[in-house]
Amino acid sequence: MDLDERKRHILKALINDYIVTAEPVGSRTIAKRYRLGISSATIRNEMADLEDMGYLEQPHTSAGRIPSDKGYRVYVDCLMGSEKLSNQEIELIKNSICSVIEGEINRIIKEMTKVLSALTNYTVMVMAPQTMNSMVKHIQLIAIDDLHVMAVVVTNFSVVNSSSITLSRPIDSDKLMTINNILNDKLKGLTLEEINLKIISEVQNSVTGYSEIFNEIIPILYKSLKKRDKGEIYLEGSSNIFNYPEYNAIDKAKQFLTMLDKKDLLRNLLSCDGDSIKISIGHENQYDEISDCSIVTSSYKIGDDVVGSLGIIGPTRMYYSKVTAILEYFISYLNDMLTSYYYDK
């Protein structure tokens, strides 16, 4: 970074002020509010240098300066510092996640989208798991009568599928329980890829005389464990963007809402490498529709597997330190809770 200490202090002060006010910031404002120990004239000269270097912009000749995308980038990477969440915010995150953690994962993620939007006051988009590493959690055989059995398969993600099976000969309760135990003993904890020919052969040999039970369970297993090509996108707080004066213009608002309807575009925005938080600012984004927005993205995990991703969209004067602090804690706690519920049980 080609900025000396004084320029860094001035740039940080200006961006902090602009994030709060959305008004161009002048040298007198910085001199009065931030007590940098230098005169207004000196600050004005430094701001002119920062503008020449591309870190600031002057929207009008007589106005103060506002940050450029380059200025925000230096701020995010080097200047903003870390934010500490209040005890109230921490408890809100914990209570919100704990209240919905049990159930199918798509419902959990949908509720999490609402929580995150409420915490940040920005638009939040979350992609549900694309390639869940589903495994068999439990198989239950339930007798309907002597010749009919209901087979139920439950995965570690609480996906439940069932099918009615017609038997070729009657089965008593003891035999049904034995077969039920065999299926769970052989298949519990396995993914679809792990249910190979050897496993299938072992199970078939163990349920001799009632092979139709296992033959019917195979398609149920496939339906329950198969990977999904595209994760569903959940959106919350679409109207939050209009809380910011930058989006008072009708054309700008319409462009933003139109962008949110483009699911493939949102999936591309949510594509994450690894589980670190990524911040894309203004023109760093590849789509013109969001060239005046910033997006903070990350992924969430179950165990060691990254299963989905989320993004927070706001104006470029986003409260970056607060958003990253909320997201870091939120993701960490969500990962722990999902892993505990779906893997450790």
HUQUI-V801335 format. One record per pair of residues at least 6 apart in sequence whose C-alpha atoms are under 8 Angstrom apart, sorted by the first residue. I is the first residue (numbers start at 1). J is the second residue. D is the distance in whole Angstrom. If there is no record, write none. Layout:
BEGIN
<<I & J & D> <I & J & D>>
END
This chain:
BEGIN
<<1 & 74 & 8> <7 & 46 & 6> <7 & 47 & 8> <7 & 50 & 7> <8 & 79 & 7> <9 & 36 & 8> <10 & 30 & 8> <10 & 43 & 7> <10 & 46 & 8> <10 & 47 & 8> <11 & 47 & 8> <11 & 50 & 8> <11 & 71 & 8> <11 & 75 & 8> <12 & 75 & 7> <12 & 79 & 6> <12 & 80 & 7> <13 & 30 & 7> <13 & 34 & 7> <14 & 25 & 6> <14 & 30 & 7> <14 & 66 & 8> <14 & 67 & 8> <15 & 66 & 7> <15 & 67 & 6> <15 & 72 & 8> <15 & 75 & 8> <15 & 317 & 8> <17 & 25 & 7> <18 & 24 & 7> <18 & 25 & 7> <18 & 66 & 7> <18 & 67 & 8> <18 & 317 & 7> <19 & 317 & 5> <19 & 318 & 6> <19 & 319 & 6> <22 & 245 & 7> <22 & 317 & 8> <23 & 66 & 8> <24 & 58 & 8> <24 & 59 & 8> <24 & 63 & 6> <24 & 64 & 5> <24 & 65 & 5> <24 & 66 & 5> <25 & 63 & 8> <25 & 64 & 5> <25 & 65 & 5> <25 & 66 & 6> <26 & 44 & 8> <26 & 63 & 7> <26 & 64 & 4> <26 & 65 & 6> <27 & 40 & 5> <27 & 41 & 7> <27 & 43 & 6> <27 & 44 & 5> <27 & 47 & 8> <27 & 64 & 7> <28 & 40 & 5> <30 & 40 & 8> <30 & 43 & 8> <31 & 37 & 8> <31 & 38 & 7> <31 & 39 & 7> <31 & 40 & 6> <31 & 43 & 7> <47 & 56 & 7> <47 & 65 & 8> <50 & 56 & 6> <51 & 57 & 6> <51 & 58 & 8> <54 & 68 & 7> <54 & 70 & 7> <54 & 71 & 7> <55 & 67 & 6> <55 & 68 & 5> <55 & 69 & 7> <55 & 70 & 5> <55 & 71 & 4> <55 & 72 & 8> <56 & 65 & 6> <56 & 66 & 6> <56 & 67 & 4> <56 & 68 & 5> <56 & 71 & 6> <57 & 65 & 5> <57 & 66 & 5> <57 & 67 & 6> <57 & 68 & 6> <58 & 64 & 6> <58 & 65 & 5> <58 & 66 & 6> <59 & 65 & 7> <59 & 66 & 7> <69 & 281 & 6> <69 & 282 & 6> <69 & 283 & 7> <69 & 316 & 8> <72 & 281 & 7> <72 & 316 & 8> <73 & 281 & 7> <76 & 320 & 7> <76 & 321 & 8> <80 & 320 & 8> <80 & 321 & 6> <81 & 321 & 7> <82 & 321 & 6> <82 & 325 & 7> <83 & 321 & 6> <83 & 322 & 6> <83 & 325 & 6> <84 & 322 & 8> <84 & 325 & 7> <85 & 322 & 8> <85 & 325 & 7> <85 & 326 & 7> <89 & 119 & 8> <90 & 329 & 8> <93 & 115 & 8> <93 & 330 & 7> <94 & 333 & 7> <96 & 112 & 8> <96 & 115 & 7> <97 & 112 & 7> <97 & 334 & 7> <97 & 337 & 8> <98 & 337 & 8> <100 & 108 & 6> <100 & 111 & 7> <101 & 108 & 6> <101 & 337 & 7> <101 & 338 & 7> <101 & 341 & 8> <102 & 108 & 8> <102 & 341 & 7> <103 & 157 & 8> <103 & 158 & 6> <104 & 157 & 6> <104 & 158 & 5> <104 & 159 & 6> <105 & 128 & 8> <105 & 157 & 6> <105 & 158 & 7> <106 & 128 & 6> <106 & 129 & 8> <109 & 126 & 7> <109 & 128 & 7> <109 & 234 & 8> <110 & 126 & 8> <110 & 234 & 6> <113 & 124 & 6> <113 & 125 & 7> <113 & 126 & 6> <113 & 234 & 7> <113 & 235 & 7> <113 & 236 & 6> <114 & 124 & 8> <114 & 236 & 6> <114 & 237 & 8> <116 & 124 & 7> <117 & 123 & 6> <117 & 124 & 6> <117 & 236 & 6> <117 & 237 & 6> <118 & 237 & 8> <119 & 326 & 8> <120 & 322 & 8> <120 & 323 & 6> <120 & 326 & 8> <121 & 237 & 7> <121 & 240 & 6> <122 & 237 & 6> <122 & 238 & 8> <122 & 240 & 5> <122 & 241 & 6> <122 & 312 & 6> <122 & 313 & 6> <122 & 314 & 6> <123 & 235 & 7> <123 & 236 & 6> <123 & 237 & 5> <123 & 238 & 5> <123 & 239 & 7> <123 & 240 & 6> <123 & 241 & 7> <123 & 312 & 6> <123 & 313 & 5> <123 & 314 & 7> <124 & 235 & 6> <124 & 236 & 5> <124 & 237 & 6> <124 & 238 & 8> <124 & 310 & 7> <124 & 311 & 6> <124 & 312 & 5> <124 & 313 & 6> <125 & 233 & 7> <125 & 234 & 6> <125 & 235 & 5> <125 & 236 & 7> <125 & 266 & 8> <125 & 310 & 6> <125 & 311 & 5> <125 & 312 & 6> <126 & 233 & 6> <126 & 234 & 5> <126 & 235 & 7> <126 & 270 & 8> <126 & 308 & 8> <126 & 309 & 6> <126 & 310 & 4> <126 & 311 & 6> <127 & 231 & 6> <127 & 232 & 6> <127 & 233 & 5> <127 & 234 & 6> <127 & 267 & 7> <127 & 270 & 7> <127 & 308 & 6> <127 & 309 & 5> <127 & 310 & 6> <128 & 231 & 5> <128 & 232 & 5> <128 & 233 & 6> <128 & 234 & 8> <128 & 307 & 8> <128 & 308 & 5> <128 & 309 & 7> <129 & 228 & 8> <129 & 231 & 5> <129 & 232 & 8> <129 & 307 & 5> <129 & 308 & 5> <129 & 309 & 8> <130 & 227 & 7> <130 & 228 & 5> <130 & 229 & 6> <130 & 230 & 5> <130 & 231 & 4> <130 & 307 & 6> <130 & 308 & 6> <131 & 227 & 5> <131 & 228 & 5> <131 & 229 & 7> <131 & 307 & 6> <132 & 227 & 6> <132 & 228 & 7> <132 & 307 & 6> <133 & 191 & 7> <133 & 225 & 8> <133 & 227 & 7> <133 & 305 & 8> <134 & 155 & 6> <134 & 156 & 6> <134 & 157 & 7> <134 & 191 & 6> <134 & 192 & 8> <134 & 224 & 8> <134 & 225 & 5> <134 & 226 & 8> <134 & 227 & 8> <135 & 155 & 6> <135 & 156 & 6> <135 & 188 & 7> <135 & 189 & 5> <135 & 190 & 5> <135 & 191 & 4> <135 & 192 & 7> <135 & 225 & 6> <136 & 153 & 7> <136 & 154 & 6> <136 & 155 & 5> <136 & 156 & 6> <136 & 187 & 7> <136 & 188 & 5> <136 & 189 & 5> <136 & 190 & 6> <136 & 191 & 7> <136 & 221 & 8> <136 & 225 & 8> <137 & 153 & 8> <137 & 154 & 6> <137 & 155 & 5> <137 & 156 & 5> <137 & 188 & 6> <137 & 189 & 6> <138 & 153 & 6> <138 & 154 & 5> <138 & 155 & 7> <138 & 184 & 6> <138 & 188 & 6> <139 & 151 & 7> <139 & 152 & 6> <139 & 153 & 5> <139 & 154 & 6> <139 & 180 & 7> <139 & 183 & 7> <139 & 184 & 6> <139 & 188 & 8> <140 & 151 & 6> <140 & 152 & 5> <140 & 153 & 7> <140 & 180 & 6> <141 & 149 & 6> <141 & 150 & 6> <141 & 151 & 5> <141 & 152 & 6> <141 & 176 & 7> <141 & 177 & 8> <141 & 180 & 6> <142 & 149 & 6> <142 & 150 & 5> <142 & 151 & 6> <143 & 149 & 5> <143 & 150 & 6> <143 & 173 & 8> <143 & 176 & 8> <144 & 150 & 7> <146 & 169 & 8> <146 & 170 & 5> <146 & 171 & 6> <146 & 172 & 7> <147 & 166 & 6> <147 & 167 & 5> <147 & 168 & 7> <147 & 169 & 6> <147 & 170 & 5> <147 & 171 & 7> <148 & 164 & 7> <148 & 165 & 6> <148 & 166 & 5> <148 & 167 & 6> <149 & 164 & 6> <149 & 165 & 5> <149 & 166 & 7> <149 & 167 & 8> <150 & 162 & 7> <150 & 163 & 6> <150 & 164 & 5> <150 & 165 & 6> <151 & 162 & 5> <151 & 163 & 5> <151 & 164 & 6> <151 & 165 & 7> <151 & 217 & 7> <152 & 160 & 7> <152 & 161 & 6> <152 & 162 & 4> <152 & 163 & 7> <153 & 160 & 6> <153 & 161 & 5> <153 & 162 & 6> <153 & 220 & 7> <153 & 221 & 7> <153 & 224 & 7> <154 & 160 & 5> <154 & 161 & 7> <154 & 224 & 8> <155 & 224 & 7> <155 & 225 & 7> <156 & 342 & 5> <156 & 343 & 7> <157 & 342 & 6> <159 & 224 & 6> <160 & 224 & 7> <161 & 220 & 6> <161 & 223 & 8> <161 & 224 & 6> <162 & 220 & 7> <163 & 216 & 8> <163 & 217 & 8> <163 & 220 & 7> <165 & 212 & 8> <165 & 213 & 7> <165 & 216 & 7> <167 & 210 & 7> <167 & 212 & 7> <167 & 213 & 8> <168 & 210 & 8> <168 & 212 & 8> <179 & 206 & 8> <179 & 207 & 6> <182 & 203 & 7> <182 & 206 & 7> <182 & 207 & 8> <183 & 203 & 7> <186 & 199 & 7> <186 & 203 & 7> <187 & 195 & 7> <191 & 225 & 7> <192 & 221 & 7> <192 & 222 & 7> <192 & 225 & 6> <192 & 226 & 7> <203 & 214 & 8> <204 & 211 & 6> <204 & 214 & 7> <207 & 214 & 8> <231 & 308 & 8> <233 & 263 & 7> <233 & 266 & 8> <233 & 267 & 8> <238 & 257 & 7> <238 & 260 & 8> <241 & 247 & 7> <241 & 314 & 6> <241 & 315 & 8> <242 & 248 & 6> <242 & 253 & 7> <244 & 315 & 8> <246 & 315 & 7> <247 & 253 & 6> <255 & 289 & 6> <256 & 289 & 7> <256 & 290 & 7> <259 & 265 & 8> <259 & 289 & 6> <259 & 290 & 8> <260 & 266 & 7> <269 & 311 & 8> <270 & 297 & 7> <270 & 298 & 8> <270 & 309 & 6> <270 & 310 & 6> <270 & 311 & 6> <271 & 309 & 7> <272 & 297 & 7> <272 & 298 & 6> <272 & 299 & 7> <272 & 309 & 7> <274 & 299 & 7> <274 & 306 & 8> <275 & 298 & 6> <275 & 299 & 5> <275 & 300 & 7> <275 & 306 & 7> <276 & 298 & 6> <276 & 299 & 7> <277 & 296 & 7> <277 & 297 & 6> <277 & 298 & 5> <277 & 299 & 8> <277 & 324 & 8> <277 & 328 & 8> <278 & 296 & 6> <278 & 297 & 5> <278 & 298 & 6> <279 & 294 & 7> <279 & 295 & 6> <279 & 296 & 4> <279 & 297 & 6> <280 & 294 & 6> <280 & 295 & 5> <280 & 296 & 6> <281 & 291 & 8> <281 & 292 & 8> <281 & 293 & 7> <281 & 294 & 4> <281 & 295 & 7> <281 & 316 & 6> <282 & 290 & 7> <282 & 291 & 4> <282 & 292 & 5> <282 & 293 & 5> <282 & 294 & 5> <282 & 316 & 6> <283 & 290 & 8> <283 & 291 & 5> <283 & 292 & 7> <284 & 291 & 7> <285 & 291 & 6> <285 & 294 & 8> <292 & 315 & 7> <292 & 316 & 6> <293 & 313 & 7> <293 & 314 & 6> <293 & 315 & 4> <293 & 316 & 5> <294 & 313 & 6> <294 & 314 & 6> <294 & 315 & 6> <294 & 316 & 5> <294 & 318 & 7> <295 & 311 & 6> <295 & 312 & 6> <295 & 313 & 5> <295 & 314 & 7> <296 & 311 & 5> <296 & 312 & 5> <296 & 313 & 7> <296 & 323 & 8> <296 & 324 & 8> <297 & 309 & 7> <297 & 310 & 6> <297 & 311 & 4> <297 & 312 & 6> <298 & 309 & 6> <298 & 310 & 6> <298 & 311 & 7> <299 & 306 & 7> <299 & 307 & 8> <299 & 308 & 6> <299 & 309 & 4> <299 & 310 & 6> <299 & 331 & 8> <300 & 306 & 6> <300 & 307 & 6> <300 & 308 & 6> <300 & 309 & 6> <300 & 310 & 8> <300 & 331 & 6> <300 & 334 & 7> <300 & 335 & 6> <301 & 307 & 5> <301 & 308 & 7> <301 & 335 & 5> <301 & 338 & 8> <301 & 339 & 8> <302 & 335 & 6> <302 & 336 & 8> <302 & 338 & 6> <302 & 339 & 5> <302 & 342 & 7> <302 & 343 & 8> <303 & 335 & 8> <303 & 339 & 5> <303 & 343 & 7>>
END
